[in-house]
Amino acid sequence: MRNDAVRRLISKVITSLCAFAVLVALVPLALILFLVITQGILSLNVDFFTRMPAPVGEAGGGMANAIAGTLILIGLGAVFAIPIGVISGIYAAEFSGTKMATAVQFAADTLNGVPSIVIGVFVYGIAVLPVKQFSAAAGGLALGVMMLPIITRTTEELLKLVPISLREGALALGATRGWTTVSVVLPAAAPGIITGIVLALARIAGETAPLLFTAFNNRFFSTRLDQPISSLTVQVFTYAISPYQEWHRQAWAGALVLVALVLLCSVLARYATRRLERLQTGH
Amino acid sequence: MSTSSSSHDLRFRLGTGLVALILVLLVAAIGFELLRQSQLSIAKFGLSFWINDVWDPVSGEFGARPFIWGTLYSSVLALALATPIALGIAIFLSELCPNSLRQPLTFLTELLAAIPSIVYGLWGIFVLVPAVRAFEASLPAALRALPFFSGPPVGVGMLSAVLILAVMVIPFTSSVAREVLKAVPMSQREAAYALGATQWEAIRAALYYGRTGIVGAIMLGFGRALGETMAVTMVIGNNPQISLSLFAPQYTMAAVLANEFTEAADELYLDALIEVGLVLFVITLFVNAGSRVLIWRMNRTATVRTAPPVVAAPIGDAA
């Protein structure tokens, strides 16, 4: 029908376009990273980590309260999400194929797809409205709900990677199924699961929307769980939409810290998973 | 001995199952809670909430249509922009890329998904919006007469939102599409090559084989775009109007929640906002469920259809 030269040309053009698509996606990545790093470094200093926000019009100041707030919120979320997520993941992997396990997988995927702002509205309804008080606890719960599906699926997938021979070995020695999972399969998958959890925590640390009306914001240093608490992301948002130059500089510094955190964790996770892969293919 | 062991097994199954049930109940609880909290608005406005254009907290009249429009319009346009790029990336990384480049390039494209939304928004405000404003102002008057480019060149508006959404959606679609292509049996491509196909024709055969999964990947990106909040809120202009114009400041469901939730002074206002959340939840639920079903079905057919070579071998022997 069409002659060969034309077909070969079409093939060349389209495959080149595919390579071009990768470049198109990497341009915004490079632009964003470049700007965040150059702008962020200008205003990032020791004060940023140790001082409180300065009032409007005053130079300097930092985000000590927001950094502490983010750590507290992430910690609260982790306390909620890690046990439930890991156990749900164990269930989904161990009883894979049953109706209930499929329901758990489907629920995790669905929850993962629920917009973060909707999770904020949900947690507002159950944890803020009844007590008429924004609180760190509510913010932590919102972040926990966001972490939960990621931790569940990570645990499930990594458990399924553990060689069946390990499991059979334990069962052959007379261990019960639960004991096999807890004492043999889980430890084998643990490094991967921990890596996945760290990565999930880093990503959730960058969430803003679920905190807007759960943890809200706080101009002061607070560690109380029943009071509003500041976070890096909400603080960056507040500063970014303000009209003040000085606050914009602070926002860039905050963005740099957030990006550095996520980048560092991603690189570490990648390094760790590669080592794991090498270990698994090694024997 | 065997009874005690099986009762142990049962306890293990029940114990972990009960915890896993929390996850399932949580999804149901979100829907239930949003429905319960928006009763006032649902009772007062009923279905007109979906089609009313007026959002006026002062007079207590609430219609969500401008937000539904803004969310759908921005997401569809972003998808139109992101899908070809995301599929191109997936094809390049799984079919064309030299082995040494594959891992670093995959890592870099997936990094796009790791950058926090707020950082995209910050970049949007200070870099993208001024650039879009300059672009809008430089457009010739003949084009500006079209409904797509009408209105003053303010920078904040639909175009900025679409561009930023497209970049944010790319990694999600491309990573699922890559998995789908990976699941397509090599024999599909080999068969195409054996028939004299060019490289692109072989890839097209693989894409066709994985079409269910590819559609699932695109829908997953759509779901992401629908719910994206911070970056869009910061660049879309937050003006509840229905306009085809890419230059017009508009509003999305997620953005109105982010902006007005803490300001909702009376109960009806708050309930109307929660109902916006409910609408967003329902729409994303359908899109995501559809996407998951397609991706799962793809994975199943891929594993079922890889079986034939074993069956085919004896036939070859007989010949």
Interface residues (C-beta under 8 A of the other chain):
Chain A: R7 R8 I10 S11 I14 T15 L17 C18 A19 F20 A21 V22 V24 A25 L26 P28 L29 L31 I32 L35 V36 P83 I84 I87 S88 I90 Y91 A92 E94 F95 M100 A101 A103 V104 F106 A107 A108 D109 T110 L111 G113 V114 P115 S116 I117 V118 I119 G120 V121 F122 Y124 G125 I126 L129 V145 L148 P149 T152 T176 R177 G178 W179 T181 A202 R203 G206 E207 T208 A209 L212 F213 F216 T233 V236 F237 A240 I241 H248 A251 W252 A255 L258 V259 V262 L263 S266 R270
Chain B: S5 H8 D9 R11 F12 R13 G15 T16 G17 V19 A20 L21 I22 L23 V24 L26 V27 A29 I30 E33 L34 R36 Q37 P84 I85 A86 L87 G88 I89 I91 F92 L93 E95 L96 L105 F107 L108 T109 L111 L112 A114 I115 P116 S117 I118 V119 Y120 G121 L122 W123 I125 F126 V127 V167 I170 P171 S174 T198 Q199 W200 E201 I203 L220 G223 R224 L226 G227 E228 T229 M230 M234 A254 L257 A258 F261 T262 L273 I274 G277 L280 F281 T284 L285 V287 N288 A289 S291 R292
